[in-house]
């Protein structure tokens, strides 16, 4: 796969190294010559193509072959830049998958399909969700949003009073737009089956659309 990353900071470089290690073609765009000089020649940048320029500029994206990219990840430290890059990548170059970093939680609502964002990653929201997941029993926890918030990965640690306890998954009658994708029991990740009986303390993870949230919460939380 061809991956283009806007932003050569620590997030961009780490992402690029991981993608190269997985056998993908990666280009980093950055407009800071000092950053490029410092990291371009390092061993950790082996296999990464660096390109100097402003990723918000159409001509720069065109020059690095964005039209043929499979994924564009805009991970700069500026939310406005990340939105502009995402919009250009999706609308002007037709990139199938656009991932954008959210720096300021107050801007999270803007990172949606209208701005070309398929997946937004907000570190403050993610940390909050993980803390909630670790400390909450019987609460509905949103772990990740997909498709600009139209779909999300949620988690519920089943309390004794949960309506789902001692029921098989098939008995729950989930909405058509919801699916249980994993159950963690005693630190073991289990692939759910229709006849699996849920127990108190099970961590149930579901992929749902926004219109199914209330129904799934009622089934798992009560």
N, C-alpha and C positions, 0 to 999 in steps of 0.2 A: 504493500500500500504506500501511496505517496502522502506524506504528512507535512503540512506547512504550519509553523508555529510563529506567531507574532509576539515578540518579546523574548529577549535573551537574558532575562534575569534568572534567579535561582530556580523558579518554577519552570520556566521555559527550558532551561538547560537540563534539568532533571528529567522532564518529560521527553525531551529529545533523546537523551541517553537510553532511557528505557525502550523507546520505540526502535532505535537503532539496534539495541541488543536483541530485539524480537524480529529483526530482519527487515524492517521497513526503511523506506527512503525518507529522510527528514531534512527540511530546510528551515533554518531560523532566520527571521527578519528582525533586525534591530537598527535603530538610528543613533546608537551611542558608539562612536568609534573606539572609545577607551575600553568599553566592554568587549568589543570584538577583538581588539588587540590583546587583551588579557586572556581571553578564553579560546580564541580560534586556534591557536597553536598548541594548546594543551592536549595531553593524551586523552583526556576525558571527552574531547570533542572529535575524536576519531570517528569518521563515518558521517559526521554532521556537516552539511553545507551551510555556511553563513552567508547572508546577503545584507549589505548595508542599504538602509533606506527606511522610509516611513511607510509602515504597513497600511496606513489609512489612505495612501495614494494609490489610485487605480493602476497607474502605470507600473508601480513597484510590484503589485500583486500579479499583474499580467506578465511581468518580466520573469518572475520565478515559476511561472507555469501553474498558476492557481486553477485555471480552467480544467486541468487534468488531475487535480488533487482529490483524494478520497476523503481527507479530513483537514479542516483548518481549526487550529486552536489559538484563540486570542487570549493571551495570559499576561498582558502588560499590567503595570500598576495603576493604569488610568482607565476607569470605567467607560468614559466617553470614547476613548480610542477603541476599546474592546467592542463596543456596540457598532461603531463605524466599520471596523474590520469585518465583523460578523455580517452586517447588512450587505457589504460589498461582496463578500465571499458567496453568500447565498443568492442574492438577486442578480449580480452582474456576472458571476462565474459559475453559478449552479452547483456549488460544492454540496455533495450529499449529506455530510455531517459537519456541523459547526458547533464547536465547544467554546464557551466563553467564561472567563474568570470574573467574579463579582468581588470588588474590593470593599465597597461601602454597602453594608446591609440595607441601607435606605434605598439603594438603587435596584434592589433585587427584582422588584416588580416589572422593571423595564426589560429584563432579559428574557424575551419571549420570541415567538415566531414572527411577530411583526418586525422585529429587528434581526431576523435571520438566525436566531439562536435555537439550536436543537436541544442542547444541554447546557445549563448554567451551573457553575460550581462556586458556592459562597462559603468560604472557610468559616466565618462566624456562625452561619446557619448549620453547617455540618458538625462543628464542634458541639453546638447546643443540642443537636439531635442525638449525638453520641452520648453526651452526658445524661440526657433524658432517658435514653435507651438503657443506660447502665444503672440508673437509679429509680426508674419508674416501673411499677407493677400495676397492671390493669389500666394503663393509660395508652392512648393512641399517639404514636410517635412517628413523625414524618422524617424519613431518612434521606430521601433524595427526590427531586423533581425532574421529570423528563418531559420532552416536547413542550417546553415553555410553560410547564405547570399543568398541562392537560392530563398528564399521567404522573404517578408518584409511587415510590417504594415506601411502604409503611411497615411498622412493627408494633406488635402488642405482646407483652409478657402476660400470659393468662393468669388472672387471679382466681382464687377458689370460687368466687361468685360469678365468674364469667359464664354466660349462657352457652359458650362453646365447649366447656369442660365436660369430659366423659361422652362426647359426641364424635362420631366419625365425620370426616371432612365432607363426605357426600350428604350428610344430614343438614349441613349448614345452609344449603340453598343460596349460594353466593350470587350476587348480580352477574349478568353476563359480562360486564366490563370489569370484573375483578377476578383475580386468581391467586391462590396461595402458592408461593413459589419455593418456600423453604420453612422447615421447622427445626429449631435448635433445642435439643433436649439433653441435659447433662453435658453441655459443651460439645455435643455431637451434632453436626449438621445432617439433617435427614431430608431426603426428597419426598415430598408429600404424595400420598396415594389416597384414593377415594375412601378406602376402608381404614385409614389411619385414625385412631382415637386420640383426641387431644387431651392433655393432662394439665393440671395446675403447674405453673412455672414454665410451661413451654413458651419459647419465643417464636411467635408466628409472624412470618414476613409475607406480605401480599403486594402484588402489583395491581394498582387500581387506577381508574380514571376519576376525575374530580367529581363527577355526578354519582359515583358509587361510594364516596367516603362515608356518608351518614349511615348507609345500610351496613357497610362492613364494620364500622365502629359499633353499631347496635348488636351485631352478631358476636363480635369478639370481646367487647367491653361491657355492653349492657346499658 
